[in-house]
Amino acid sequence: MSENLRSSKTTSKSPKTSAKKQKGDKAKQSSKGKRKQLDKKDEVDLSMERIGHPEIFPLVFTTKTQEIFNCRVDEDVTEENCFKLIKKEDIIQDLKTRAAISDFHPVKRVVLEYPGEELLVVFDANFQYGQNFYLVASEEAKENFLKTPDTAEEKEEKSEEEKEGTLEVHAYKHSVHKPWVSLGSEKEVEEESVKGYVTKIKYMFSRARRKFGAPIRFTDRNASHVKDSYVECTSYQDKTFSIKLLERDVGVQMVPKVKEASTQTKWTYPKNAATQYSPRQLSNEEMEESLSSEKLKEFLTSVHLRMEIALQQNEIMNAFFDDWKALAEDESSSGDKSDVYLKAYQSFTDPNYLKDRSISCVRWHPTIYGIIAESATQQHSDEERINLSDKLLLQDSVIFWSFSDPIRPQLILECPHDIYCFQFSPSDPNIIAGGCFNGQVVLWDISKHEERLQNAKSITVGVKKSVINMDSASVLNLLENNDTSEPSYMKDDESDTEPPLVRYCATSSIEGSHKTVITDIHWLPDHFEVNRTGTTFENRAEICIQLVTCSPDCLILFWDIRVTKLPGKHSFEKAKEKNIFDMPPGVPDTFKHLALSWKPLIKINLCKSDTEMEYSPIKICLLEQHHHYKILDKAQSLNKPQALAKENPHAKMSVPSNKPLKALESISNNFFVGTKDGEIIYSDWKIKIDSDSGKPVSKKPSHKYIIHDEAVNTVQISPFFKDIILSVGGWNFAIWKEGVTDGPILESSCTAQRYTTGHWSLTRPGVFFIGRDDGNIDIWDLLKKTHEPSHFQNISESMITCISPWIASPKQQFLAVSDDSGVLRVLEICPILSQPSSNEQANVLDYFEREVKYLKNYEKYQEFQAKERTEKELETQIEKTSAATKQKTKRDGGARKCRL
């Protein structure tokens, strides 16, 4: 077969067979013309034109096709008998029957335009053209293939004899075997050959004779548990391949080049000189003459237009704005993907306190550099927690770490149960409130250990900060009795082996607490407080005194840490109470008045409006919150305690004042809640009076949105916009705007990995971080991309549980990331993610406003479509009714004619 192709190709190249060459050229031109007419969208050019055979089209014949056309390999066609003629009608019928499944579909147009009745298919056993078969698409090529080699050669000789006369006949000479002469190649082969110089190691395996023929049982076991079950091949230094360094003495002498030069300066004689000038003043006559001159008028007329244009340009743009500097800022803020990173700075873990524990909450100390706290929870099931609740054991729940000592904890807070969430007081960081797994609220006082935390501060702090001296100016000392003579609860504050243990000061009563785990806790801001009806009043003390908590038990509770006003009691009852509520040794009596009697101020029950079912809140976001903690300078921190001491506000803080407080109408009472079922609730905390029963009841939520597929784990307000809220849960996140009731202004698509937590950036309005269950963190930048994260980075092999950013200095920011395995990592945020660009806040606000307009237009478009759909349905119904009426009228008329 290949010889036929070569003969046809050589005959086309010979100058003596011009007629055949012309025919071949015509065939090539015709085939090229046909191929140009093929539709590029339906077929692919499979011809072998690039190698000089445009009439050949390689094809792949499946077993089904071979059976249909009787061209089965090694049965109907072989390597010797490789030709098969197939009728054109059969191929067309196969294309109609199997359509695109047919193996002839790629050459459908070639088959339809073929002039003959039968097409030649050749079995390509050697895959010369890449497939097992190929189609011959011209009649001339088919005839050349079907001719035997002998007849073709004879006709070729006859045609050449007729045209040119006689040809010289060369006798065939047999090849003569000659002896092989070496030219040195055997040496190269011997040098390149691989020879084994290393002695082979022989292993002999033996078995006891009594075990011959015994049945074999295969089992799985750990090789490290059985002695001598495996041999470890450790690496060692092979002296055979060690390279010896040769020592040599080298001397180098450096000689500096010396050059002499001289300079001659021109000396001038110094002279004392002075200039006296006086201002040029015009008389009134000269001024009038100058102002009324034609020269001045011509000058003003000539420069009037240019001056007007210059003034307009000054109004349009700032002529002194440095465009190059702004361009450099934009480029540095955008950056490349390689410039966006989270650099590992520190990691904290402890096998004694964090073994088999998961970190549920992470908080930075508001005023002390490098101090971070975390709450660790036992990985127990609900049944195990119920069984352990009967045991009165204190749990090491909140652990304090320092940058200066990442191995040992600095402080440990104890409580009756595991802490799921906690918060530092914004006005006094020595006061810490936490939510337990059993639903109780716990308060700690760490004022005695503040000096220890300050001394543990890293020496490498680059930014000097002045911290409030809380020993005398905090809420603690305003509330506690001035009795510090009690022995310390811990053994030794300065101990280097074990961290000090701090016991809780107060817990809420079990009857008034939540029934399940407290999943979120917040301090109310220090500029307002609420009463039992939910009305907001001014906070004259300007210290945070109230809390809000939420739990899946469908309740949101407000707490007040002040002493409630109780009716007068007898002296012996007061003495009895004093004995009952004595605090353990070493525990501050700051919240002694709350022991065993602390109950919530307000109870808000989230009931569904359409059914009797209730919502299960997981996260709550108040629209009135602290965005940043207050850090006073040194002078204020020294002067404030004296002022507070003079005022003596203990009475004000212990018992609510009888003086009428000013109601604040500007404070928003609304809040967002994320539920266990993935719902976002918008409601109000004010209490209303039921018209039927006359009892105070909580308001029902005004709006409900179902966005997330699983429990919502983050509901957070933006630190730059008071009406922008981020919610994370399930496999997506959403951004909300207060006042927009149509839904979220931005909703992400569902991802392959579940989102576990999220947090806004503290310095860039359009940046936020989201943790995933595969250990990665997605970094979103709304000014770059809104459909996908601008960058992601792997942090851990376990699930990310909490993210908390912190501003250490204007040029340094940290991101605390905890995982499910009990490891807390501190990452340094790169400058691109921490330093905002020029007008970034305005650009992000403009983006949010555009999304709000788009959402409103989309809602209007949906309403318009629904209205059109209703009108079309109404018209269709009217047409059907009229058609039925006409048919009924025709039937009634025909019936009357029949009666007549």
C-alpha positions in Angstrom: 0.0 0.0 0.0 2.8 2.4 0.9 4.6 1.5 -2.3 1.5 2.5 -4.4 1.5 5.9 -2.6 5.3 6.3 -3.4 4.9 5.3 -7.0 2.0 7.8 -7.5 3.9 10.5 -5.8 7.1 9.9 -7.9 5.1 9.9 -11.2 3.6 13.3 -10.3 7.0 14.7 -9.7 8.5 13.4 -13.0 8.7 16.0 -15.8 8.0 13.3 -18.4 4.5 12.6 -17.1 3.1 16.1 -17.4 -0.4 14.9 -18.3 -0.6 12.9 -15.1 0.7 15.9 -13.2 -1.9 18.1 -14.7 -4.6 15.6 -13.7 -3.2 15.4 -10.2 -3.1 19.2 -9.9 -6.7 19.4 -11.1 -7.7 16.8 -8.6 -5.8 18.7 -5.9 -7.5 22.0 -6.9 -10.9 20.3 -7.0 -10.4 18.8 -3.6 -9.1 22.1 -2.2 -12.2 23.8 -3.7 -14.4 21.3 -2.0 -12.7 21.7 1.3 -13.1 25.5 1.2 -16.9 25.0 1.0 -16.9 23.0 4.2 -18.6 24.6 7.2 -16.0 25.3 9.8 -18.5 25.2 12.6 -19.7 21.6 11.8 -16.6 19.9 10.5 -12.8 19.8 11.1 -10.3 19.7 8.2 -9.0 16.1 8.6 -7.2 15.9 5.2 -3.5 15.1 4.8 -2.9 18.1 2.7 0.0 19.2 4.9 2.0 16.1 3.9 1.0 16.1 0.2 -2.1 13.9 0.3 -5.2 16.1 0.3 -7.4 13.2 -1.0 -6.8 11.1 2.2 -9.0 11.6 5.4 -8.0 9.5 8.5 -11.0 8.0 10.3 -11.6 6.0 13.5 -13.9 3.0 13.0 -15.4 1.6 16.1 -16.4 -2.1 16.4 -20.0 -1.2 15.7 -19.1 0.6 12.4 -16.8 -2.3 11.4 -19.7 -4.7 11.8 -22.1 -2.5 9.9 -19.9 -2.1 6.8 -18.2 -5.6 7.0 -14.7 -4.2 7.5 -13.8 -6.0 10.7 -10.1 -5.9 11.4 -8.2 -9.2 10.8 -11.3 -10.8 9.4 -12.7 -8.7 6.5 -9.6 -6.6 6.1 -6.0 -7.4 6.9 -2.7 -5.9 6.4 -2.3 -7.6 3.0 -5.9 -7.1 1.8 -6.5 -3.7 3.2 -9.0 -2.2 0.7 -12.7 -2.1 1.2 -15.3 -0.5 -1.2 -18.4 0.9 0.5 -21.4 2.2 -1.3 -22.2 5.9 -1.0 -25.8 5.1 -0.3 -24.9 2.9 2.7 -22.8 5.7 4.2 -25.5 8.3 3.7 -28.0 6.0 5.4 -25.7 5.5 8.3 -25.3 9.2 8.7 -29.1 9.6 8.8 -29.5 6.7 11.2 -26.8 7.5 13.7 -26.3 11.2 13.0 -23.4 12.6 15.0 -22.6 9.2 16.5 -21.6 7.9 13.1 -17.9 7.6 12.4 -18.4 9.2 9.0 -19.8 12.4 10.6 -16.5 14.3 10.5 -16.3 13.8 6.6 -20.0 14.2 6.0 -19.6 16.9 3.4 -16.9 15.0 1.6 -19.1 11.9 1.3 -22.1 13.9 0.0 -20.0 15.7 -2.6 -18.2 12.5 -3.8 -18.9 12.0 -7.6 -18.7 8.2 -7.6 -21.1 5.5 -6.4 -18.5 3.7 -4.2 -15.9 5.1 -1.8 -12.6 3.4 -1.0 -11.8 2.8 2.7 -8.3 1.5 3.5 -7.2 -0.3 6.6 -4.2 1.5 8.1 -2.5 -1.3 10.2 0.7 0.8 10.8 -1.2 4.0 11.7 0.6 5.8 9.0 -1.9 8.6 9.0 -2.7 8.5 12.8 -5.9 6.4 12.7 -6.9 2.7 12.0 -8.7 3.6 8.7 -8.6 6.4 6.1 -11.0 7.4 3.4 -9.9 8.1 -0.2 -11.9 11.1 -1.5 -11.1 11.2 -5.2 -11.7 8.8 -8.1 -8.2 9.1 -9.5 -6.6 8.2 -6.2 -9.0 5.3 -5.8 -7.9 3.9 -9.2 -4.3 4.3 -8.3 -4.8 2.4 -5.1 -6.8 -0.5 -6.7 -4.2 -1.0 -9.5 -1.7 -3.8 -9.0 1.9 -2.8 -8.8 2.9 -4.9 -11.8 0.4 -3.4 -14.2 1.2 0.1 -13.0 4.9 -0.4 -13.7 4.3 -1.9 -17.2 2.0 1.0 -18.2 4.5 3.4 -16.9 7.3 1.9 -18.9 5.2 1.8 -22.1 4.2 5.5 -21.8 7.8 6.5 -21.3 9.0 4.4 -24.3 6.4 6.0 -26.5 7.3 9.5 -25.6 11.1 9.3 -25.3 11.9 6.2 -27.3 14.3 3.9 -25.6 15.5 4.0 -22.0 18.7 2.7 -20.6 18.2 -0.5 -18.6 20.4 -0.8 -15.6 21.2 -4.4 -14.5 20.5 -5.1 -10.8 23.6 -5.8 -8.8 23.5 -7.9 -5.7 25.0 -6.3 -2.6 28.4 -7.8 -1.6 29.2 -8.3 2.1 32.3 -6.5 3.2 34.3 -7.0 6.4 33.6 -4.6 9.2 36.3 -2.0 9.8 36.6 -0.5 13.3 36.8 3.3 13.5 36.8 3.5 17.4 33.1 3.4 18.1 33.3 0.2 20.2 35.4 2.2 22.8 32.6 4.8 23.0 30.0 2.1 23.5 32.1 0.5 26.2 32.6 3.8 28.0 28.9 4.6 27.9 27.8 1.2 29.1 26.8 0.8 32.8 28.8 -1.7 34.8 28.0 -2.7 38.3 31.0 -2.1 40.5 29.1 -2.3 43.9 28.9 -5.7 45.4 25.3 -6.8 45.6 23.7 -7.5 48.9 22.2 -10.9 49.4 19.2 -11.5 51.7 18.2 -14.9 52.9 14.7 -15.4 54.3 14.0 -18.6 56.4 11.0 -20.1 58.0 10.5 -22.7 60.6 9.8 -26.2 59.1 6.8 -26.7 61.3 5.1 -23.8 59.5 5.5 -25.3 56.1 2.2 -25.8 54.4 0.3 -24.0 57.2 -2.6 -21.8 56.1 -1.7 -18.2 55.6 -3.7 -15.4 57.2 -3.2 -11.8 56.2 -4.0 -9.1 58.8 -3.4 -5.3 59.1 -1.2 -4.0 61.9 0.9 -1.1 62.7 4.6 -1.8 62.0 5.7 0.5 64.8 3.8 -1.5 67.5 5.8 -4.8 66.8 9.4 -5.1 67.6 11.8 -5.7 64.6 8.8 -5.6 62.2 10.6 -3.2 59.9 14.1 -2.0 59.2 14.8 1.7 58.9 17.3 2.7 56.3 18.8 5.9 57.7 21.0 8.1 55.6 24.8 8.2 56.3 27.8 10.0 54.9 29.6 7.9 52.2 33.4 8.6 52.4 33.7 7.4 48.8 32.0 10.5 47.5 33.6 13.0 49.9 35.6 15.8 48.3 38.8 16.8 49.8 39.6 20.5 49.7 43.2 21.5 48.7 44.8 24.2 50.8 47.0 26.8 49.2 48.7 29.9 50.2 47.8 33.0 48.3 49.2 36.5 48.9 47.7 39.7 47.6 49.2 43.1 47.9 46.9 46.1 47.5 48.7 49.4 46.6 46.5 52.5 46.5 47.0 54.9 43.6 48.5 58.2 44.6 47.6 61.3 42.6 48.7 64.9 43.2 46.3 67.7 42.3 46.1 71.4 42.9 43.3 74.0 42.6 43.7 77.7 42.0 40.8 79.9 43.0 40.2 83.4 41.8 40.5 85.9 44.6 38.4 89.1 44.5 38.7 92.2 46.7 35.8 92.3 49.3 33.6 95.4 49.2 30.9 96.6 51.5 27.7 97.3 49.5 24.2 98.5 50.6 20.9 99.1 48.6 18.2 101.5 49.7 14.8 101.5 47.9 11.5 103.3 48.5 8.0 102.2 47.3 6.7 103.9 44.2 3.5 105.8 45.0 1.2 107.4 42.5 -0.8 110.5 43.1 -4.6 110.5 42.7 -4.3 112.1 39.3 -1.8 109.6 38.1 -4.0 106.8 39.3 -7.1 108.1 37.5 -5.0 108.6 34.4 -3.6 105.1 34.5 -7.0 103.5 35.1 -8.7 105.4 32.3 -5.9 104.8 29.8 -6.5 102.8 26.6 -3.4 100.7 27.2 -4.9 99.3 30.4 -8.2 98.6 28.7 -6.5 96.7 25.9 -4.5 94.7 28.4 -7.6 93.7 30.3 -9.4 92.8 27.1 -6.5 90.6 25.9 -6.1 88.7 29.2 -9.8 88.5 30.1 -10.5 85.2 28.3 -7.3 83.5 29.6 -8.1 84.6 33.2 -11.6 83.3 33.0 -10.4 79.9 31.8 -7.8 79.7 34.6 -10.4 80.5 37.2 -12.7 77.8 35.8 -9.8 75.3 35.9 -9.1 76.1 39.6 -12.8 75.4 40.4 -12.8 72.1 38.4 -9.6 70.6 39.8 -6.9 71.2 42.3 -3.8 72.6 40.4 -1.5 71.7 43.3 -2.6 68.0 43.4 0.4 65.7 42.9 -0.8 63.1 40.4 2.4 61.1 40.4 2.2 60.6 44.2 -1.4 59.5 43.9 -0.5 57.1 41.1 2.2 55.6 43.2 -0.3 55.1 46.1 -2.8 53.4 43.9 -0.2 51.1 42.4 1.1 50.2 45.9 -2.5 49.6 47.1 -3.4 47.4 44.2 -0.2 45.3 44.0 0.3 41.9 42.5 -0.9 38.6 43.9 2.6 38.0 45.2 2.4 41.2 47.3 -0.8 40.1 49.1 0.1 37.7 51.9 -0.4 36.9 55.6 3.0 36.4 57.2 3.3 34.0 60.1 4.4 36.0 63.2 3.6 33.9 66.3 1.8 30.7 67.3 0.4 29.6 70.7 -0.5 26.2 71.9 -0.1 24.1 75.1 -0.5 20.3 75.5 -1.6 20.7 79.1 -4.5 23.1 78.6 -5.4 22.8 75.0 -5.2 19.0 74.4 -8.4 17.8 72.7 -9.9 21.3 72.8 -11.2 23.6 70.2 -10.8 27.4 70.3 -14.2 29.1 70.1 -13.4 32.8 70.7 -10.3 35.0 70.4 -10.0 38.6 71.8 -7.0 41.0 71.8 -6.4 43.0 75.0 -7.6 46.5 74.3 -4.7 48.4 75.9 -1.7 46.2 76.5 0.5 45.4 73.5 1.0 41.7 72.6 -1.6 40.2 75.0 -4.3 38.0 73.4 -6.9 35.8 75.1 -8.7 32.7 73.8 -11.5 30.5 75.1 -11.0 26.7 74.8 -13.9 24.3 74.9 -13.9 20.5 75.4 -14.8 18.5 72.3 -17.7 16.7 74.0 -21.1 15.7 72.7 -24.3 17.0 74.2 -24.8 13.8 76.2 -21.3 14.0 77.7 -21.7 17.6 78.7 -24.9 16.7 80.5 -23.1 14.0 82.4 -20.2 16.3 83.3 -22.5 19.1 84.4 -23.2 17.3 87.7 -19.5 17.5 88.7 -18.6 20.7 90.5 -15.2 21.2 88.8 -13.7 24.5 87.7 -12.7 24.6 84.1 -9.7 26.4 82.7 -11.6 28.2 80.0 -10.0 31.6 79.1 -6.2 31.6 78.5 -4.0 34.7 78.1 -0.9 34.6 75.9 1.9 37.1 75.4 4.2 37.7 72.4 7.2 37.6 74.8 6.5 34.1 76.0 4.6 32.0 73.4 5.2 28.7 75.3 3.6 29.4 78.7 0.2 31.1 79.3 0.3 34.3 81.3 -3.1 34.0 83.0 -5.9 31.5 83.1 -9.5 32.3 84.0 -11.6 29.7 85.8 -15.4 29.2 85.7 -17.9 26.4 86.4 -18.3 25.4 82.7 -16.6 25.9 79.4 -16.7 29.5 77.9 -18.0 29.7 74.4 -17.6 33.5 74.0 -16.3 36.4 76.1 -15.7 40.2 75.8 -13.5 42.8 77.4 -15.3 45.8 78.8 -14.7 48.8 76.5 -14.4 51.2 79.4 -12.4 48.9 81.7 -10.4 46.0 80.1 -10.0 44.5 83.6 -13.7 43.5 83.5 -14.4 40.4 81.4 -17.8 38.9 80.7 -18.2 35.4 79.3 -21.0 33.1 78.2 -21.0 29.5 79.5 -22.1 26.3 77.8 -24.8 25.9 80.4 -26.3 29.3 79.7 -24.9 31.3 82.6 -23.1 34.7 82.3 -19.8 35.0 84.2 -17.8 38.1 85.3 -14.1 38.2 86.0 -11.9 40.9 87.7 -8.2 40.8 86.6 -7.2 44.1 88.0 -4.7 42.5 90.5 -2.9 40.8 87.5 -2.8 43.8 85.2 0.8 44.6 86.3 1.8 41.0 85.4 0.4 41.4 82.0 2.1 44.7 81.5 5.5 43.3 82.6 5.0 40.4 80.1 4.8 42.8 77.3 7.4 42.3 74.6 10.4 44.5 74.7 10.4 44.9 70.9 7.3 47.1 70.9 8.0 49.8 68.4 5.1 52.1 69.2 4.8 53.8 72.6 1.3 53.5 74.1 -0.1 55.1 77.2 -2.5 52.8 79.0 -5.2 53.8 81.5 -4.2 53.0 85.0 -7.1 50.8 85.9 -6.0 50.2 89.5 -7.7 53.3 90.6 -9.9 54.5 87.7 -11.7 51.3 86.6 -15.2 50.2 87.2 -13.8 47.6 89.6 -12.6 50.1 92.2 -15.8 52.1 91.7 -17.8 49.1 92.7 -15.7 47.1 95.1 -15.2 47.9 98.8 -11.7 49.2 99.5 -10.6 45.9 101.2 -7.5 44.5 99.6 -6.1 42.8 102.7 -7.5 39.3 101.8 -5.0 36.7 100.9 -4.4 36.0 97.2 -6.3 33.2 95.5 -3.3 32.1 93.5 -0.2 30.7 95.1 2.4 33.0 93.6 1.9 35.8 91.1 5.5 35.8 90.1 5.7 32.1 89.6 7.4 31.0 86.4 6.3 27.4 86.4 2.5 27.7 86.6 0.3 30.6 85.4 -1.9 32.3 88.0 -5.5 31.1 88.1 -8.2 33.7 88.4 -11.6 32.7 89.7 -14.8 34.2 88.5 -16.4 37.0 90.6 -20.0 36.5 89.8 -22.4 34.3 87.9 -26.0 34.7 86.9 -28.7 32.6 88.5 -29.5 29.4 86.8 -33.2 30.1 86.8 -32.8 33.4 85.0 -30.1 32.4 82.6 -30.3 30.8 79.2 -31.2 27.1 78.8 -28.5 26.4 76.3 -25.0 27.6 75.4 -24.5 31.4 75.1 -23.3 31.9 71.5 -22.7 35.7 71.5 -22.2 38.4 74.1 -21.7 42.2 73.7 -21.3 45.2 76.0 -23.7 48.1 75.5 -21.8 51.4 74.7 -21.1 53.7 77.6 -23.1 56.6 76.3 -26.6 55.1 76.9 -28.5 52.5 79.0 -31.8 50.8 78.7 -34.6 50.2 81.2 -37.0 47.3 81.6 -39.2 48.5 78.7 -36.2 48.8 76.3 -36.2 52.6 76.3 -32.8 54.2 75.9 -31.6 56.8 78.4 -28.4 58.8 78.9 -25.6 57.1 80.9 -24.3 59.7 83.2 -21.5 57.5 84.6 -20.1 57.0 81.0 -19.0 53.5 81.9 -20.3 50.3 80.4 -22.7 48.7 82.8 -25.0 46.6 80.7 -24.7 43.4 78.6 -26.7 41.6 75.9 -26.5 37.9 75.2 -28.2 35.5 72.8 -28.6 31.7 72.7 -30.4 29.1 70.6 -33.0 28.8 73.3 -34.9 31.6 71.4 -34.0 34.3 74.0 -32.0 37.5 73.9 -31.3 38.8 77.4 -30.1 42.2 78.6 -28.1 42.3 81.9 -27.2 45.1 84.3 -24.1 44.8 86.5 -25.3 47.4 89.1 -27.0 46.6 92.4 -30.8 46.6 92.0 -32.8 48.6 94.5 -34.3 46.2 97.1 -36.9 47.0 99.8 -35.8 47.7 103.3 -34.9 44.6 105.5 -34.3 44.0 109.1 -30.8 44.2 110.4 -30.6 40.4 111.2 -31.6 39.6 107.6 -28.9 41.9 106.2 -26.3 40.2 108.5 -27.6 36.8 107.3 -27.2 37.9 103.7 -23.7 39.2 104.4 -22.6 35.8 105.7 -24.2 34.0 102.7 -22.6 36.1 100.0 -19.1 36.2 101.4 -16.6 35.7 98.5 -13.9 33.0 98.6 -10.4 34.1 99.7 -8.5 35.9 97.0 -11.5 36.6 94.8 -12.4 40.3 94.4 -15.7 41.4 95.8 -16.4 43.7 92.9 -19.6 42.0 91.9 -20.4 40.6 95.3 -23.9 42.1 95.1 -24.6 39.9 92.0 -23.8 36.5 93.5 -26.6 34.0 93.2 -29.2 36.7 92.5 -28.2 38.2 89.1 -31.1 38.1 86.8 -31.7 39.6 83.3 -33.1 43.1 82.9 -35.0 42.4 79.7 -36.1 39.2 78.0 -36.8 39.2 74.3 -38.4 36.1 72.8 -38.0 35.9 69.0 -41.3 34.4 67.9 -42.3 33.8 64.3 -45.1 36.0 63.1 -47.0 33.3 61.1 -46.6 30.3 63.4 -46.1 29.6 67.1 -42.5 28.5 66.4 -39.5 30.5 67.6 -36.2 31.5 66.1 -32.9 30.2 67.4 -30.5 33.1 67.5 -26.7 32.4 67.2 -25.2 35.8 66.6 -26.5 39.3 67.3 -25.3 42.6 66.0 -26.4 45.9 67.6 -26.4 48.9 65.4 -25.1 51.0 68.3 -21.7 49.4 69.2 -18.1 50.4 70.0 -16.0 50.4 66.9 -12.7 51.1 68.7 -11.5 51.0 72.3 -10.5 54.3 73.9 -6.8 54.7 74.8 -6.1 57.8 76.8 -2.8 59.6 77.0 -0.6 59.7 80.1 -1.9 63.0 81.4 -5.6 61.9 81.2 -4.9 58.5 82.8 -3.2 60.3 85.8 -5.9 63.0 86.2 -9.0 60.9 85.7 -8.7 58.8 88.9 -8.4 61.9 91.1 -11.5 63.4 89.5 -13.5 60.2 89.9 -12.3 59.8 93.5 -13.5 63.3 94.3 -17.0 62.6 92.8 -17.3 59.3 94.7 -19.6 57.7 92.1 -19.9 54.4 94.1 -23.5 55.2 95.0 -24.4 56.1 91.4 -22.9 52.9 90.1 -24.2 50.6 92.7 -27.8 51.6 92.6 -29.6 53.3 89.6 -30.1 57.0 90.3 -33.6 58.2 91.3 -33.1 61.4 89.3 -35.0 61.4 86.0 -32.7 60.5 83.1 -32.9 62.1 79.7 -34.4 59.8 77.0 -32.3 59.5 73.9 -34.4 59.4 70.7 -31.3 59.2 68.4 -30.2 55.8 69.6 -31.3 53.0 67.3 -33.2 50.1 69.0 -32.9 47.8 66.0 -30.6 44.8 65.7 -29.7 42.0 63.3 -29.7 38.4 64.4 -28.4 35.3 62.6 -30.2 32.1 63.5 -29.3 28.4 63.6 -31.4 27.7 60.5 -29.5 30.3 58.4 -32.1 33.1 58.7 -31.3 36.8 59.1 -33.7 38.6 61.4 -34.2 42.3 61.7 -36.1 43.3 64.9 -36.5 45.9 67.8 -35.6 45.4 71.4 -38.4 47.6 72.8 -41.1 45.9 74.9 -44.8 46.6 74.1 -47.9 45.9 76.1 -50.2 43.2 74.8 -53.7 44.6 74.2 -55.4 41.4 75.2 -53.5 40.3 78.3 -52.0 43.6 79.3 -48.6 42.0 79.9 -45.4 43.3 78.4 -44.3 41.2 75.4 -41.4 41.5 73.0 -42.1 42.8 69.4 -42.1 40.3 66.6 -39.3 40.6 64.0 -40.2 43.1 61.2 -38.2 41.3 58.5 -36.9 37.8 57.9 -34.5 36.7 55.1 -33.4 33.1 54.2 -30.0 33.5 52.6 -27.7 30.9 54.2 -28.1 27.1 54.1 -26.6 26.5 57.6 -26.2 28.2 60.9 -25.0 31.8 60.7 -21.6 32.2 62.5 -20.9 35.9 61.9 -23.1 39.0 62.0 -20.9 42.1 62.2 -21.3 45.8 61.6 -18.7 47.6 59.5 -16.2 49.7 61.4 -16.6 52.5 58.8 -20.3 52.4 58.0 -22.9 52.2 60.8 -25.6 50.7 58.4 -23.5 48.1 56.6 -23.6 44.5 58.1 -21.7 41.4 57.1 -23.2 37.9 57.6 -21.4 34.6 57.1 -22.9 31.2 57.2 -23.1 27.9 55.3 -21.4 28.2 52.0 -21.9 31.9 51.2 -21.8 35.4 52.8 -24.0 38.5 52.3 -23.7 42.2 52.9 -26.7 44.1 54.2 -27.7 47.7 54.5 -30.1 49.0 57.2 -33.2 50.4 55.6 -33.1 48.3 52.5 -35.8 45.7 53.0 -35.6 44.0 49.6 -32.7 41.8 50.7 -28.9 41.9 50.8 -27.1 44.4 48.5 -24.4 41.8 47.8 -24.7 38.0 48.0 -21.9 35.6 47.1 -22.3 32.4 45.2 -22.1 29.1 47.0 -18.5 27.7 47.3 -17.2 24.1 47.5 -16.0 24.6 51.1 -18.1 25.7 54.1 -17.5 29.2 55.6 -16.9 29.1 59.4 -16.2 32.7 60.4 -15.6 36.2 59.1 -14.4 39.7 60.1 -14.1 43.1 58.6 -10.7 44.8 58.2 -10.1 47.6 60.7 -8.4 50.0 58.3 -9.7 49.2 54.8 -13.5 49.7 54.3 -13.8 47.2 51.4 -11.7 44.4 52.8 -12.9 41.5 55.0 -11.5 38.0 55.9 -13.5 34.7 55.8 -12.4 31.4 57.3 -13.2 28.0 55.7 -13.5 24.5 57.1 -10.5 23.3 55.0 -8.1 25.6 56.9 -7.9 28.4 54.2 -8.7 32.1 54.6 -10.4 34.0 51.8 -9.4 37.7 51.5 -12.1 39.7 49.7 -11.5 43.2 48.3 -14.7 44.7 47.0 -12.8 47.4 45.0 -11.0 44.6 43.0 -13.4 41.7 42.7 -16.9 41.0 43.9 -17.5 37.6 42.3 -14.6 35.8 43.9 -11.9 36.4 46.6 -9.0 38.5 45.5 -6.6 36.2 47.4 -6.7 33.1 49.5 -4.1 31.5 51.7 -3.8 28.2 53.6 -3.3 28.6 57.3 -4.1 25.3 59.0 -5.0 21.7 58.3 -8.0 22.0 60.6 -11.2 24.1 60.4 -10.8 27.8 61.1 -12.9 28.7 64.1 -12.2 32.4 64.8 -10.6 35.5 63.2 -9.7 38.7 65.0 -7.6 41.6 63.6 -5.7 44.1 65.7 -3.9 47.4 65.0 -0.5 47.4 66.7 0.7 50.6 65.1 0.0 52.6 62.0 2.4 50.5 60.1 1.8 47.1 61.7 -1.4 45.0 61.9 -1.9 41.5 63.1 -4.6 38.9 62.4 -5.3 36.2 65.0 -6.6 32.9 63.5 -7.6 29.9 65.6 -8.5 26.4 64.5 -10.3 23.4 65.7 -7.2 21.6 66.9 -6.4 24.2 69.6 -3.7 26.2 67.9 -3.8 30.0 67.8 -1.7 31.7 65.1 -0.9 35.4 64.8 -0.3 36.5 61.3 1.1 39.9 60.2 -1.0 41.6 57.6 0.8 42.9 54.5 0.8 46.7 53.8 -1.5 46.3 50.8 -4.3 44.8 53.0 -3.7 47.2 55.9 -3.0 50.6 54.3 -6.1 52.2 52.6 -5.7 54.0 49.3 -6.8 57.6 48.7 -10.6 58.0 48.8 -11.1 54.3 49.4 -14.0 54.9 51.9 -15.8 57.2 49.4 -15.3 54.6 46.6 -16.7 51.8 48.7 -19.7 53.9 49.8 -20.3 54.7 46.2 -20.2 51.0 45.4 -22.8 50.2 48.1 -25.1 53.0 46.9 -24.9 51.6 43.3 -25.8 48.1 44.6 -28.8 49.6 46.5 -30.0 51.3 43.3 -29.5 48.1 41.3 -31.5 46.1 43.9 -34.4 48.6 43.8 -34.5 48.6 40.0 -34.5 44.8 40.0 -37.4 44.7 42.4 -39.3 47.2 40.1 -38.5 45.0 37.1 -39.8 41.9 38.9 -43.0 43.7 39.8 -43.5 44.9 36.3 -43.0 41.3 35.0 -45.5 40.0 37.5 -48.0 42.6 36.4 -47.5 41.8 32.8 -47.9 38.1 33.5 -51.1 38.7 35.4 -52.5 40.8 32.5 -51.6 38.1 30.0 -53.3 35.4 32.1 -56.4 37.6 32.4 -56.5 38.2 28.6 -56.1 34.5 28.0 -58.9 33.7 30.4 -61.2 36.3 28.7 -60.4 34.9 25.3 -61.2 31.3 26.4 -64.5 32.5 28.0 -65.5 34.4 24.8 -64.6 31.4 22.6 -66.7 29.1 24.8 -69.6 31.5 24.7 -69.5 31.6 20.8 -69.4 27.8 20.6 -72.4 27.6 22.9 -74.3 30.2 20.8 -73.6 28.2 17.6 -74.9 25.0 19.3 -78.1 26.7 20.5 -78.7 28.1 17.0 -78.2 24.7 15.3 -80.7 23.1 17.8 -83.4 25.7 16.9 -83.0 25.0 13.2 -83.4 21.3 13.7 -86.6 21.9 15.7 -88.0 24.1 12.9 
